[in-house]
Amino acid sequence: MATTKVVRSVCGLCMGNCGVLVTLEDGKAVEIKGDPESPLNQGGLCKIGLASLEYLYHPDRLKHPLKRIGQRGEGKWQQISWDEAFSLTADALNKVKQERGPEAVVMVHGSAKGPIDTHLVRLANAFGTPNVACADHVCHVPRMLPAEITFGFLPGAEYGYPPACVVSWGANNAETHFYIHKSLVQAVDKGTKLIVINPLETEVAKMSDLWLQVRPGSDLALALGMINVIINEGLYDEDFVHKWTVGFDKLKTHVQDYPPEEVAEITWVPADLIIKAARLYATNRPGYIEWGNALDQNINSFQTCRALSILMALTGNLGVPGGEIETPGSGFRYGDNKLSHQVRGRWSYELELRDMIPREKRQNKVGADLNMLTDFRYVLPQSVIKSILEGDPYHIHAAYIQASNPLSSWPNIEETYRALKKLDFLAVSDMFMTPTVALADIVFPAASYLEFDGIQTREDGTLAQLQQKVAQIGECRSDHEIINRLAKKLGLGEYFWESIDDFWDAILEPVGLTFEEFKKIGRFTSAERQPKQYKKYEQDGFKTPSGKVELYSSQLEEWGFEPLPTYCEPPETPYSDPELTKEYPLLCTTRKLAPYRHSGGRQIPTLRGSHPEPVIIIHPETASRLGIEDGDRVYIETKRGRIKQKADLSTGIDPRVVVVDYAWWFPERGEAELFGWAESNYNVLTNDKSPFNPEVGSFNIRGLACKVYKPL
C-alpha cells in the first residue's frame, strides 16, 4: 500500500512566492497544488506553477556537470565530476583576474530572483568585479528608483480596502500575476473604478470603465497630460500638496507644455479620453496605480515612473487605506535597514558585501561613461557586449551566467551571439540546455526549487517561506551550493559559509531565528511583528532630503538629470525618424504570456501546448492591406533583421501597431540548430545602441519601426 505524504513548500519558478502543497507517494512527488493557507495565492496556482513536476522530471533536464570538448556551440560534451567543474571554472576565472584584472570577468543573473541573485552578487563583490549584469534596467528598478527618489518607498496595493479607483498602466496581471489580478477583479466587483492604459485590448481592458489605447513608448506624455488636467482643474489634494510636497509651482509651470490636445497627437489617445481619465482617477479616492513592466522598457522609463509617482502624490493617495501603501522593506537605494520585523531582503548590504569594492573601483565598470544614477548598481547587457566585441573601455574575457539566457533575452542578439562566441571562457548554471548553455565551456546542472531546502523571500524582506526538498534529479545542486563551492575554489571561502544552512541563518538573523527554528514555523510575515501603519510620514516625514514628496527633485538636478519629467520622443518612430518609417511604417511592441516566464518553459508539454508557437497580433485592416490572412506565417523586420511568426488577427490593436511574442527559441530543434535561437526571437529586432534611458540605461523595446510581410 502506497505511503502518501503532503509537504508544504513555496514555488520558486518565478518571483511570486506562491505557497504550494506537494503530494508524495512512496517518496515521489506526484501532485502539486496551491496552498490555501498562503497569504499570497490563497490556494490558487498559475499555469507555470502547476507545471512544476513537469519541470522537475523532464527527460531533458541537465543532470551532471559537463565540459565542452568540441567547438563552441557544436554540442559535444564530456560528463565530469563536480570537483573538476569547480576547479576548471575557478582556474579559468582566476587566470583572467590575474592577467586582466577582476573586472575582465562579468557575472550575470537572470530569472531566479531573491536570495539566489543576492548570493551571486556577493560572489562578484568578493571576487572584485564591478560587472554584474541582469535585466533590472528593463524590469522593476525603473519603477522602484523613481518612487524612492520621489517619496522614499516603493508603493504597494491594498486591494482588500478596496481602492475607489485603480489605474492599470502597462500591466497585464491576468497573464503575469494571477493572485494580484484576482484581487483586482474582486475590487471591481465591489465597485472600484478601473482605468486601463495599454496598446492591446487585454482581459483587464475588457473589464475596465475606461481603456486608453496608448501608442507604445509614449506613456510619459500621457502621464504629463493627466497631471496638466488635474492641476489646471484643481483636482489635486490641496492640503497634502501644501503640507507635504516641494516643487508644486515649478511642476505646474512645466506641465503647461503638455495640454491634452498636444498630448493626444503624441500618444494617439483622444484628448477627451485623457481628460476623462484624469478626472476619473483624481475624483475617486483612494486611488491606486498598478504599474507594469511595459513602463520599464523604453528610453523614458525612469521619468515615466517619476510622473506616475507624482500623480500618486498630487491626489493624496500616499499612505492612505486603499491607496499607495508603504510596505516595510530594505529598498533598492537604502539596502539592509536591519529592522527586527523583517528578514534580510534581496538588496541587503550585508549579504551582498557591497562595500568590498570601493566606489572608485566600482566606477571602473563597463558603461561607466553613460553616467547613470549611482544607485543603479548593475551593468547593462549592451555595455557588456560592447566590451567583449570592441574592448570599450576594456575587454571582458570571461563570464559566469546563472539562470539567464542572454541569447534569447538580450537586445540585438546577433551581436550577443558574436560576443558569447568570442569569450575566452563561459560557465553557465541552468536546469536545461538552452541556446546560451550550448555555447558554454562548463555547464553546472542547477536544481529546481523542489530539490533543495531553503527560504523564498519577498525582495523587501516582509515575507519568508520555507522551501522543502522533495526530490533529487541526477547530480543537480542548488545555485546557492554551486556559488558557495565555487567561491571556495576561487580562494574566497572566508567570505562565504561552511554550509548553506549558515546562509539561511544570515537571512533570518534580524528576526532572531535560526534556519532550524524557522523550519518548525514554516512562514514568517512582518505583519506578525509590526501592524500596518498609515500615513507614516506624519510622524517621520518622507525618506527624501527635504522630508517631503519631491515633485521637483533637487537631488536629480544635482546629479545632472531632469528634475521634472520631460518627454523625449523615442528613436525609430513616425515623429523622430519620418524617413525611416516610410520603409518601416508599423510600430512593434511585445507582451508577456501566462504559459512562459521570459525564455523559459518552451520544452514543458502543458505550457507549450497552450501556446505552441510565436504569434504576431495584427489588426484585420492592416492584414488585409498586406495580403495577410489569419494563421499565415509572416516576417517582421526592423533595421537589425527579421524574424518569422504566425499572424493572429485582432481588432484589439491599433492598425498602426503590431504586438510580437518575445524570447522564443525551439528546444525541439536541438543543439545542431542551436535551438532555432534567431528564427522567431523579438530581440533580433531590438537595438543595443544609444540612446538609452539616461538614469538607468533602459533601451527601447516597445514602439520600434517595423514592417510585416509574407514570404515570397
C-alpha positions as CSV (number, residue, x, y, z in Angstrom):
1,M,0.0,0.0,0.0
2,A,1.4,3.4,-1.1
3,T,2.5,5.8,1.6
4,T,1.1,9.3,1.0
5,K,2.6,12.5,2.4
6,V,1.8,16.2,1.8
7,V,4.7,18.7,2.1
8,R,4.2,22.4,2.4
9,S,6.6,24.5,0.3
10,V,6.8,27.6,-1.9
11,C,7.1,27.8,-5.7
12,G,10.4,29.1,-7.0
13,L,9.7,29.2,-10.7
14,C,9.1,33.0,-10.6
15,M,9.2,35.8,-8.0
16,G,5.6,35.3,-7.0
17,N,6.4,33.2,-3.9
18,C,3.2,31.2,-4.1
19,G,2.7,28.7,-1.4
20,V,2.3,25.1,-2.7
21,L,1.4,21.7,-1.4
22,V,3.3,18.8,-2.8
23,T,1.9,15.3,-2.6
24,L,4.4,12.4,-2.3
25,E,3.6,8.8,-2.9
26,D,6.3,6.4,-1.7
27,G,8.6,9.4,-1.6
28,K,7.9,10.5,-5.2
29,A,6.2,13.9,-5.9
30,V,3.0,13.1,-7.8
31,E,0.9,16.2,-7.5
32,I,1.3,19.9,-6.8
33,K,-1.4,22.5,-6.0
34,G,-1.7,25.9,-4.3
35,D,-1.6,26.2,-0.6
36,P,-4.9,27.6,0.8
37,E,-3.0,29.0,3.8
38,S,-0.6,31.0,1.8
39,P,-1.2,34.8,2.4
40,L,-0.4,35.4,-1.3
41,N,-2.0,32.9,-3.6
42,Q,-4.6,31.5,-1.1
43,G,-4.8,28.1,-2.8
44,G,-4.5,29.3,-6.4
45,L,-1.6,28.5,-8.7
46,C,-0.7,29.7,-12.2
47,K,0.0,27.6,-15.2
48,I,3.7,27.7,-14.6
49,G,3.4,26.6,-11.0
50,L,1.1,23.8,-11.9
51,A,3.7,22.6,-14.3
52,S,6.4,22.3,-11.6
53,L,6.5,18.5,-11.7
54,E,7.0,18.6,-15.5
55,Y,10.0,20.8,-14.9
56,L,11.3,18.5,-12.2
57,Y,11.0,15.2,-14.1
58,H,11.6,16.5,-17.6
59,P,13.8,14.0,-19.5
60,D,15.9,16.8,-20.9
61,R,17.0,18.1,-17.5
62,L,20.7,18.7,-17.2
63,K,21.7,16.1,-14.6
64,H,25.5,16.2,-14.5
65,P,28.3,18.8,-14.9
66,L,29.6,19.0,-18.4
67,K,32.8,20.1,-20.1
68,R,32.8,21.2,-23.8
69,I,35.1,19.1,-25.9
70,G,34.2,20.3,-29.4
71,Q,33.9,23.7,-30.9
72,R,31.7,26.2,-29.1
73,G,28.1,25.5,-30.0
74,E,29.0,22.2,-31.6
75,G,27.1,20.2,-29.0
76,K,30.0,17.9,-28.0
77,W,30.3,17.4,-24.2
78,Q,32.0,15.3,-21.7
79,Q,30.5,14.4,-18.3
80,I,32.8,15.4,-15.5
81,S,32.7,15.5,-11.7
82,W,31.6,18.4,-9.6
83,D,35.1,18.9,-8.3
84,E,36.5,19.1,-11.8
85,A,33.8,21.5,-12.9
86,F,34.5,23.8,-9.9
87,S,38.3,23.5,-10.4
88,L,38.2,24.3,-14.1
89,T,35.9,27.2,-13.6
90,A,37.9,28.7,-10.7
91,D,41.2,28.3,-12.6
92,A,39.8,30.0,-15.7
93,L,38.3,32.9,-13.8
94,N,41.3,33.4,-11.6
95,K,43.6,33.3,-14.7
96,V,41.6,36.2,-16.2
97,K,41.7,38.0,-12.9
98,Q,45.4,37.7,-12.6
99,E,46.2,38.6,-16.2
100,R,43.5,41.2,-16.9
101,G,42.0,42.2,-13.6
102,P,38.8,41.1,-11.9
103,E,36.7,43.5,-14.0
104,A,37.5,41.3,-17.1
105,V,35.0,38.8,-15.6
106,V,31.3,39.5,-15.8
107,M,28.7,37.7,-13.7
108,V,25.1,37.5,-15.0
109,H,21.9,36.6,-13.1
110,G,18.5,36.1,-14.6
111,S,15.1,34.8,-13.7
112,A,15.7,33.1,-10.4
113,K,15.4,36.3,-8.2
114,G,15.5,36.6,-4.4
115,P,18.4,35.2,-2.4
116,I,19.9,33.4,-5.4
117,D,20.6,36.8,-7.0
118,T,22.0,38.1,-3.8
119,H,24.3,35.2,-3.5
120,L,25.8,35.7,-6.9
121,V,26.3,39.5,-6.3
122,R,28.2,38.5,-3.1
123,L,30.4,36.3,-5.2
124,A,31.1,39.1,-7.7
125,N,31.9,41.6,-4.9
126,A,34.2,39.2,-3.1
127,F,35.9,38.3,-6.4
128,G,36.4,42.1,-7.1
129,T,34.4,42.6,-10.3
130,P,32.0,45.5,-10.5
131,N,30.5,44.0,-13.6
132,V,27.2,42.2,-12.7
133,A,24.6,42.2,-15.4
134,C,20.9,41.4,-15.2
135,A,17.6,42.6,-16.5
136,D,16.9,45.2,-13.8
137,H,17.3,48.1,-16.2
138,V,14.2,46.9,-18.1
139,C,12.4,45.2,-15.2
140,H,11.1,46.7,-11.9
141,V,14.0,49.0,-10.9
142,P,12.9,51.8,-13.4
143,R,9.8,51.9,-11.2
144,M,11.4,51.3,-7.8
145,L,14.1,54.0,-8.1
146,P,11.8,56.9,-9.2
147,A,9.4,56.1,-6.4
148,E,12.1,56.0,-3.8
149,I,13.7,59.3,-5.1
150,T,10.3,61.0,-5.2
151,F,8.8,59.9,-1.8
152,G,11.2,57.3,-0.3
153,F,9.4,54.0,-0.8
154,L,8.0,51.6,-3.3
155,P,4.2,51.7,-3.1
156,G,2.1,48.6,-2.8
157,A,-1.6,47.9,-3.2
158,E,-4.3,47.4,-0.6
159,Y,-7.0,45.8,-2.6
160,G,-8.8,44.5,0.4
161,Y,-9.9,48.0,1.5
162,P,-10.6,48.4,-1.6
163,P,-9.4,51.4,-3.7
164,A,-12.1,53.6,-5.2
165,C,-10.1,53.7,-8.4
166,V,-7.3,51.6,-10.0
167,V,-5.2,52.6,-12.9
168,S,-3.7,49.5,-14.6
169,W,-0.9,51.1,-16.5
170,G,1.3,48.9,-18.7
171,A,0.4,45.9,-16.7
172,N,-1.3,42.6,-17.6
173,N,-1.6,40.8,-14.3
174,A,-4.3,38.4,-15.7
175,E,-1.3,36.8,-17.5
176,T,1.6,37.5,-15.2
177,H,0.4,37.8,-11.6
178,F,-2.8,35.8,-11.2
179,Y,-3.4,36.4,-7.5
180,I,-3.0,40.2,-8.0
181,H,-5.5,40.0,-10.8
182,K,-7.9,38.1,-8.6
183,S,-7.7,40.9,-6.1
184,L,-8.4,43.4,-8.8
185,V,-11.4,41.5,-10.0
186,Q,-12.8,41.3,-6.5
187,A,-12.3,45.1,-6.0
188,V,-14.0,45.9,-9.3
189,D,-16.9,43.6,-8.3
190,K,-17.2,45.8,-5.1
191,G,-17.4,49.0,-7.2
192,T,-13.8,50.0,-7.8
193,K,-13.5,52.1,-11.0
194,L,-10.9,50.7,-13.4
195,I,-8.8,52.6,-16.0
196,V,-6.6,50.6,-18.3
197,I,-3.7,52.1,-20.2
198,N,-2.4,49.5,-22.7
199,P,-1.9,49.4,-26.6
200,L,-3.5,46.0,-26.6
201,E,-7.1,45.1,-25.5
202,T,-6.2,42.7,-22.7
203,E,-8.6,40.8,-20.5
204,V,-8.2,43.6,-17.9
205,A,-9.0,46.2,-20.6
206,K,-12.3,44.4,-21.4
207,M,-13.5,44.7,-17.8
208,S,-12.5,48.4,-17.5
209,D,-14.5,51.6,-17.2
210,L,-12.1,53.3,-19.5
211,W,-9.4,52.0,-21.8
212,L,-6.8,54.3,-23.2
213,Q,-5.1,52.7,-26.2
214,V,-1.8,54.5,-25.9
215,R,0.9,54.5,-28.6
216,P,3.8,52.2,-27.4
217,G,6.5,54.2,-25.8
218,S,4.5,57.4,-25.3
219,D,3.3,56.8,-21.8
220,L,5.3,59.7,-20.2
221,A,3.5,62.2,-22.4
222,L,0.1,60.7,-21.4
223,A,1.0,61.0,-17.7
224,L,2.1,64.6,-18.1
225,G,-1.1,65.3,-19.9
226,M,-3.1,63.9,-17.0
227,I,-1.1,65.9,-14.5
228,N,-1.9,69.0,-16.6
229,V,-5.6,68.3,-16.3
230,I,-5.5,67.6,-12.6
231,I,-3.6,70.7,-11.7
232,N,-5.4,73.1,-14.1
233,E,-8.8,71.9,-13.0
234,G,-7.9,72.0,-9.3
235,L,-8.5,68.3,-8.8
236,Y,-5.4,67.7,-6.7
237,D,-5.3,67.3,-2.9
238,E,-4.5,70.9,-2.0
239,D,-3.9,70.2,1.7
240,F,-1.5,67.3,1.1
241,V,0.3,69.2,-1.7
242,H,0.7,72.3,0.5
243,K,2.0,70.4,3.6
244,W,3.9,67.5,2.2
245,T,5.4,68.4,-1.2
246,V,8.1,70.6,-2.7
247,G,8.2,72.0,-6.2
248,F,4.5,72.3,-7.0
249,D,4.7,75.7,-8.6
250,K,7.6,74.5,-10.9
251,L,5.6,71.4,-11.8
252,K,2.5,73.5,-12.6
253,T,4.5,75.7,-14.9
254,H,6.2,72.7,-16.5
255,V,3.1,70.7,-17.4
256,Q,1.6,73.7,-19.3
257,D,3.7,72.3,-22.1
258,Y,1.5,69.2,-22.2
259,P,-2.1,70.2,-22.8
260,P,-4.4,67.3,-23.7
261,E,-4.8,68.4,-27.3
262,E,-1.0,68.2,-27.9
263,V,-0.6,65.0,-25.9
264,A,-3.3,63.4,-28.0
265,E,-1.1,64.0,-31.1
266,I,1.8,62.3,-29.4
267,T,0.0,59.4,-27.7
268,W,-2.8,58.7,-30.2
269,V,-5.2,58.9,-27.2
270,P,-8.1,61.4,-27.9
271,A,-7.9,64.5,-25.8
272,D,-11.4,63.9,-24.3
273,L,-10.3,60.5,-23.0
274,I,-7.2,62.0,-21.5
275,I,-9.3,64.5,-19.6
276,K,-11.9,61.8,-18.7
277,A,-9.1,59.5,-17.3
278,A,-7.5,62.3,-15.2
279,R,-10.9,63.3,-13.7
280,L,-11.9,59.7,-13.0
281,Y,-8.7,59.0,-11.2
282,A,-8.4,62.2,-9.3
283,T,-12.0,62.3,-8.1
284,N,-12.3,58.7,-7.0
285,R,-10.2,58.3,-3.9
286,P,-8.4,56.4,-2.6
287,G,-6.7,55.5,-5.9
288,Y,-4.0,53.1,-6.8
289,I,-1.8,52.9,-9.8
290,E,-0.9,49.4,-10.8
291,W,2.1,50.0,-12.9
292,G,3.6,47.2,-15.1
293,N,6.8,46.1,-16.7
294,A,5.9,47.7,-20.0
295,L,6.8,51.1,-18.5
296,D,10.4,49.9,-17.8
297,Q,11.2,49.2,-21.4
298,N,11.9,52.4,-23.3
299,I,14.1,55.4,-23.1
300,N,11.6,57.4,-21.0
301,S,11.3,54.5,-18.4
302,F,12.6,56.3,-15.3
303,Q,10.9,59.6,-15.9
304,T,7.6,57.9,-16.9
305,C,7.6,56.4,-13.4
306,R,8.6,59.7,-11.9
307,A,5.5,61.2,-13.5
308,L,3.3,58.3,-12.1
309,S,4.8,58.8,-8.7
310,I,3.9,62.5,-8.9
311,L,0.3,61.5,-9.9
312,M,0.1,59.4,-6.7
313,A,1.2,62.3,-4.6
314,L,-0.9,65.0,-6.2
315,T,-4.0,63.0,-5.5
316,G,-3.1,62.5,-1.9
317,N,-3.1,58.7,-2.2
318,L,0.2,58.0,-0.5
319,G,0.0,56.0,2.7
320,V,-3.8,56.1,3.0
321,P,-6.1,53.0,3.3
322,G,-6.8,51.6,-0.2
323,G,-4.2,53.8,-1.7
324,E,-0.4,53.6,-2.3
325,I,0.7,51.8,0.9
326,E,4.3,51.8,2.2
327,T,5.5,48.3,2.8
328,P,8.4,48.0,5.2
329,G,11.4,46.8,3.2
330,S,15.1,47.3,2.6
331,G,14.6,49.0,-0.8
332,F,17.0,49.3,-3.7
333,R,18.6,52.5,-2.6
334,Y,18.8,52.0,1.2
335,G,19.9,48.4,1.5
336,D,19.6,46.4,4.7
337,N,17.9,48.5,7.3
338,K,18.3,45.7,9.9
339,L,14.7,46.1,11.2
340,S,13.7,43.4,13.7
341,H,10.4,42.9,11.9
342,Q,11.8,41.7,8.6
343,V,14.3,39.2,7.2
344,R,17.2,40.4,5.0
345,G,15.9,41.1,1.6
346,R,17.3,40.9,-1.9
347,W,19.4,44.1,-1.8
348,S,20.9,43.7,1.7
349,Y,24.2,45.5,2.0
350,E,25.5,42.8,4.5
351,L,24.5,39.9,2.3
352,E,25.8,41.5,-0.9
353,L,29.2,42.6,0.6
354,R,28.8,45.7,-1.5
355,D,31.5,47.7,0.4
356,M,34.2,45.2,-0.7
357,I,34.5,47.2,-3.9
358,P,35.3,50.9,-3.2
359,R,33.3,53.4,-5.1
360,E,36.2,54.5,-7.2
361,K,36.9,50.9,-8.4
362,R,33.2,50.3,-8.9
363,Q,33.3,53.2,-11.4
364,N,35.6,51.1,-13.5
365,K,32.6,49.0,-14.5
366,V,31.7,48.8,-18.2
367,G,29.3,51.5,-19.2
368,A,30.5,53.9,-16.5
369,D,30.8,56.6,-19.2
370,L,27.0,56.6,-19.5
371,N,26.9,58.4,-16.1
372,M,23.7,56.7,-14.9
373,L,22.4,57.0,-11.4
374,T,25.0,55.8,-8.9
375,D,22.1,54.0,-7.1
376,F,21.8,51.7,-10.2
377,R,24.4,49.1,-9.4
378,Y,24.3,46.8,-12.4
379,V,26.0,47.0,-15.8
380,L,23.9,46.9,-19.0
381,P,23.9,44.0,-21.3
382,Q,24.6,46.3,-24.2
383,S,27.7,47.6,-22.3
384,V,28.9,44.0,-21.8
385,I,28.5,43.2,-25.5
386,K,30.4,46.4,-26.4
387,S,33.2,45.5,-24.1
388,I,33.6,41.9,-25.4
389,L,33.4,42.9,-29.1
390,E,35.1,46.3,-29.1
391,G,37.2,46.4,-26.0
392,D,35.5,49.6,-24.8
393,P,36.5,50.6,-22.2
394,Y,38.4,47.3,-21.9
395,H,37.8,43.7,-22.9
396,I,35.7,41.3,-20.8
397,H,37.2,37.9,-21.3
398,A,35.1,35.5,-19.2
399,A,31.5,35.2,-17.9
400,Y,29.6,33.3,-15.3
401,I,25.9,33.1,-16.1
402,Q,23.2,31.9,-13.7
403,A,19.5,31.3,-14.5
404,S,19.7,33.5,-17.6
405,N,19.5,33.0,-21.3
406,P,21.1,36.1,-22.9
407,L,21.0,34.6,-26.4
408,S,17.2,35.0,-26.1
409,S,16.7,37.9,-23.7
410,W,19.5,40.5,-24.5
411,P,19.0,43.2,-27.2
412,N,20.3,42.8,-30.7
413,I,21.0,39.2,-30.2
414,E,23.0,38.8,-33.4
415,E,25.7,40.8,-31.6
416,T,25.1,38.9,-28.3
417,Y,25.8,35.7,-30.2
418,R,29.1,37.0,-31.6
419,A,30.1,38.2,-28.1
420,L,29.4,34.9,-26.4
421,K,31.3,33.1,-29.1
422,K,34.3,35.4,-28.6
423,L,34.7,34.9,-24.8
424,D,37.8,33.1,-23.6
425,F,35.7,31.3,-21.0
426,L,32.0,30.8,-20.3
427,A,30.4,28.9,-17.4
428,V,26.6,28.6,-17.2
429,S,24.3,27.2,-14.5
430,D,20.8,26.1,-15.7
431,M,18.2,23.4,-15.5
432,F,18.1,22.8,-19.3
433,M,20.3,23.1,-22.3
434,T,19.4,26.5,-23.8
435,P,20.9,28.4,-26.7
436,T,23.2,30.2,-24.1
437,V,24.1,27.0,-22.3
438,A,25.0,25.4,-25.7
439,L,27.8,28.0,-26.0
440,A,29.4,27.3,-22.6
441,D,32.7,25.7,-21.7
442,I,31.5,24.4,-18.4
443,V,27.8,23.6,-17.5
444,F,26.5,23.3,-14.0
445,P,23.2,21.4,-13.6
446,A,21.0,23.5,-11.4
447,A,18.4,22.1,-9.1
448,S,14.8,23.2,-9.2
449,Y,13.1,24.6,-6.2
450,L,11.8,21.1,-5.3
451,E,15.3,19.8,-4.9
452,F,16.7,21.8,-2.0
453,D,15.7,23.2,1.4
454,G,15.8,26.9,1.6
455,I,13.8,30.1,2.1
456,Q,12.0,32.1,-0.5
457,T,11.7,35.8,0.5
458,R,10.0,38.8,-0.9
459,E,12.6,41.3,-2.1
460,D,11.7,43.7,0.7
461,G,12.1,41.1,3.4
462,T,8.5,41.3,4.6
463,L,7.7,37.6,3.9
464,A,9.8,34.5,4.2
465,Q,8.5,31.0,3.4
466,L,10.1,27.6,3.9
467,Q,11.0,25.7,0.7
468,Q,11.4,22.0,1.2
469,K,13.3,19.4,-0.8
470,V,11.1,16.6,-2.1
471,A,13.3,15.1,-4.9
472,Q,16.8,14.7,-6.3
473,I,17.4,14.6,-10.0
474,G,20.8,13.3,-11.1
475,E,23.6,15.3,-9.5
476,C,21.7,18.6,-9.7
477,R,22.6,21.2,-7.0
478,S,21.1,24.5,-6.0
479,D,22.7,27.7,-7.2
480,H,23.4,28.5,-3.6
481,E,25.5,25.4,-3.2
482,I,27.2,26.0,-6.6
483,I,28.2,29.5,-5.6
484,N,29.4,28.6,-2.2
485,R,31.6,25.7,-3.5
486,L,32.9,27.8,-6.4
487,A,33.8,30.7,-4.0
488,K,35.9,28.3,-2.0
489,K,37.7,27.1,-5.2
490,L,38.3,30.7,-6.1
491,G,40.0,31.2,-2.7
492,L,37.2,33.3,-1.3
493,G,36.0,30.9,1.3
494,E,36.4,33.4,4.1
495,Y,33.5,35.4,2.7
496,F,31.1,32.5,2.4
497,W,29.7,29.8,4.7
498,E,30.6,26.3,5.8
499,S,27.1,25.2,4.9
500,I,24.1,26.7,3.1
501,D,22.1,26.5,6.3
502,D,24.5,29.2,7.6
503,F,23.5,31.4,4.7
504,W,19.8,31.0,5.7
505,D,20.8,31.8,9.2
506,A,22.2,35.1,7.9
507,I,18.9,35.8,6.1
508,L,16.9,35.3,9.3
509,E,19.3,36.9,11.8
510,P,17.3,40.2,12.1
511,V,14.2,38.4,13.3
512,G,16.1,36.3,15.8
513,L,15.6,32.9,14.2
514,T,17.9,30.2,13.0
515,F,17.1,28.1,9.9
516,E,16.4,25.1,12.2
517,E,13.9,27.1,14.2
518,F,12.4,28.5,11.0
519,K,11.7,25.0,9.7
520,K,9.3,24.5,12.6
521,I,7.5,27.7,11.8
522,G,7.4,27.5,8.0
523,R,6.4,31.0,7.3
524,F,7.2,34.5,8.6
525,T,5.5,37.8,7.7
526,S,6.4,41.2,9.0
527,A,2.7,41.9,9.8
528,E,3.2,39.4,12.7
529,R,5.8,41.7,14.2
530,Q,4.5,45.1,13.1
531,P,0.9,46.2,12.4
532,K,0.1,48.1,9.3
533,Q,0.7,51.8,9.6
534,Y,-1.0,54.5,7.5
535,K,0.4,58.0,6.8
536,K,3.7,57.2,8.4
537,Y,5.0,60.5,7.0
538,E,3.0,62.4,9.6
539,Q,5.4,61.1,12.3
540,D,8.7,60.7,10.4
541,G,8.3,62.7,7.2
542,F,9.2,61.1,3.8
543,K,12.6,59.4,3.3
544,T,13.9,62.2,1.0
545,P,16.4,65.0,1.5
546,S,13.5,67.5,2.2
547,G,11.4,65.1,4.2
548,K,8.6,65.7,1.7
549,V,7.5,64.4,-1.6
550,E,9.9,65.9,-4.2
551,L,7.7,66.8,-7.2
552,Y,10.7,68.8,-8.3
553,S,13.8,66.8,-7.4
554,S,16.7,68.9,-6.5
555,Q,18.6,65.6,-5.9
556,L,18.2,64.6,-9.5
557,E,19.1,68.1,-10.6
558,E,22.3,67.9,-8.5
559,W,23.2,64.6,-10.1
560,G,22.7,66.1,-13.6
561,F,19.3,64.6,-14.5
562,E,16.0,66.2,-15.3
563,P,14.4,67.4,-12.0
564,L,10.9,67.3,-13.6
565,P,9.8,64.5,-16.0
566,T,10.3,65.7,-19.6
567,Y,9.1,63.7,-22.5
568,C,11.7,62.6,-25.1
569,E,10.4,61.1,-28.4
570,P,11.9,57.6,-28.7
571,P,14.0,56.7,-31.8
572,E,12.5,55.0,-34.8
573,T,9.0,56.5,-34.6
574,P,7.0,58.4,-37.2
575,Y,7.9,61.6,-35.2
576,S,11.6,61.1,-34.6
577,D,12.5,59.5,-37.9
578,P,9.8,60.0,-40.6
579,E,12.2,58.9,-43.4
580,L,12.7,55.5,-41.7
581,T,9.0,55.0,-41.2
582,K,8.5,55.2,-45.0
583,E,10.2,51.9,-45.3
584,Y,9.1,50.6,-41.8
585,P,5.5,52.0,-41.4
586,L,4.3,50.0,-38.4
587,L,5.3,50.1,-34.8
588,C,6.0,46.8,-33.0
589,T,5.7,46.1,-29.3
590,T,5.5,43.0,-27.2
591,R,3.7,41.3,-24.3
592,K,4.0,38.6,-21.6
593,L,2.1,35.4,-21.7
594,A,0.8,33.2,-18.9
595,P,2.5,29.9,-20.0
596,Y,6.0,31.3,-20.1
597,R,8.4,33.2,-17.9
598,H,10.6,35.1,-20.3
599,S,12.5,32.5,-22.4
600,G,11.7,29.6,-20.1
601,G,9.1,26.8,-20.5
602,R,9.1,26.1,-24.2
603,Q,10.0,22.5,-23.5
604,I,7.3,21.9,-20.9
605,P,4.4,20.0,-22.6
606,T,1.4,21.6,-20.9
607,L,2.8,25.1,-21.3
608,R,3.9,24.7,-24.9
609,G,0.5,23.1,-25.7
610,S,-1.4,26.2,-24.5
611,H,0.7,28.5,-26.8
612,P,2.7,26.3,-29.2
613,E,4.3,28.9,-31.5
614,P,5.2,32.6,-31.5
615,V,2.4,34.9,-32.6
616,I,2.2,38.4,-34.0
617,I,-1.1,40.3,-33.4
618,I,-2.2,42.4,-36.4
619,H,-5.3,44.5,-37.0
620,P,-7.5,43.0,-39.7
621,E,-7.4,46.2,-41.8
622,T,-3.6,46.1,-41.8
623,A,-3.5,42.4,-42.6
624,S,-5.9,42.9,-45.5
625,R,-3.8,45.7,-46.9
626,L,-0.7,43.5,-46.7
627,G,-2.4,40.4,-48.1
628,I,-2.1,38.5,-44.8
629,E,-4.7,36.1,-43.6
630,D,-5.2,34.7,-40.1
631,G,-2.7,31.9,-39.4
632,D,-0.2,33.0,-42.1
633,R,3.5,32.8,-41.3
634,V,4.9,36.3,-41.8
635,Y,8.2,38.2,-41.5
636,I,8.6,41.1,-39.0
637,E,11.6,43.2,-39.9
638,T,13.4,46.2,-38.4
639,K,16.8,47.8,-39.3
640,R,18.5,45.0,-37.4
641,G,17.0,42.0,-39.0
642,R,13.8,39.9,-39.4
643,I,12.0,37.1,-37.7
644,K,9.1,34.9,-38.6
645,Q,5.9,34.4,-36.5
646,K,2.3,33.3,-37.1
647,A,-0.3,36.0,-37.8
648,D,-3.2,36.4,-35.3
649,L,-5.8,39.0,-36.5
650,S,-7.5,41.1,-33.8
651,T,-9.4,44.3,-33.6
652,G,-7.9,44.9,-30.2
653,I,-4.9,46.6,-31.5
654,D,-4.4,49.9,-33.4
655,P,-4.0,49.3,-37.2
656,R,-0.6,51.1,-36.9
657,V,0.8,48.8,-34.3
658,V,1.6,45.1,-34.1
659,V,2.3,43.0,-30.9
660,V,5.0,40.4,-31.3
661,D,5.8,37.5,-29.0
662,Y,9.3,37.7,-27.4
663,A,12.1,35.4,-26.2
664,W,11.3,32.5,-28.5
665,W,13.5,29.6,-29.1
666,F,12.7,26.0,-30.0
667,P,14.1,23.2,-27.7
668,E,12.9,20.6,-30.1
669,R,15.4,21.8,-32.8
670,G,18.3,20.5,-30.8
671,E,21.9,21.8,-30.5
672,A,22.7,21.2,-34.2
673,E,20.5,24.2,-35.0
674,L,21.3,25.9,-31.7
675,F,17.6,25.6,-31.0
676,G,16.5,28.0,-33.7
677,W,17.7,30.9,-31.5
678,A,17.3,33.6,-34.1
679,E,14.3,32.5,-36.2
680,S,11.5,34.0,-34.1
681,N,13.1,36.0,-31.3
682,Y,11.9,39.5,-30.9
683,N,15.4,40.6,-29.8
684,V,16.6,40.1,-33.3
685,L,14.6,43.3,-33.9
686,T,15.7,45.4,-30.9
687,N,18.6,47.8,-30.7
688,D,21.5,47.8,-28.3
689,K,22.9,51.2,-29.4
690,S,22.2,54.5,-27.8
691,P,20.1,56.5,-27.0
692,F,19.4,54.7,-23.7
693,N,17.4,56.0,-20.7
694,P,19.9,58.3,-19.0
695,E,19.1,57.3,-15.4
696,V,19.1,53.5,-15.6
697,G,20.0,52.6,-19.2
698,S,16.8,51.1,-20.4
699,F,16.8,50.5,-24.1
700,N,13.9,50.7,-26.4
701,I,11.9,47.5,-26.6
702,R,8.4,49.0,-27.4
703,G,7.4,51.2,-30.3
704,L,10.1,50.2,-32.9
705,A,9.5,51.0,-36.5
706,C,9.0,47.7,-38.4
707,K,7.4,46.2,-41.5
708,V,5.4,43.0,-41.8
709,Y,5.1,40.9,-45.0
710,K,4.5,37.4,-46.3
711,P,7.4,35.3,-47.5
712,L,7.7,35.2,-51.3
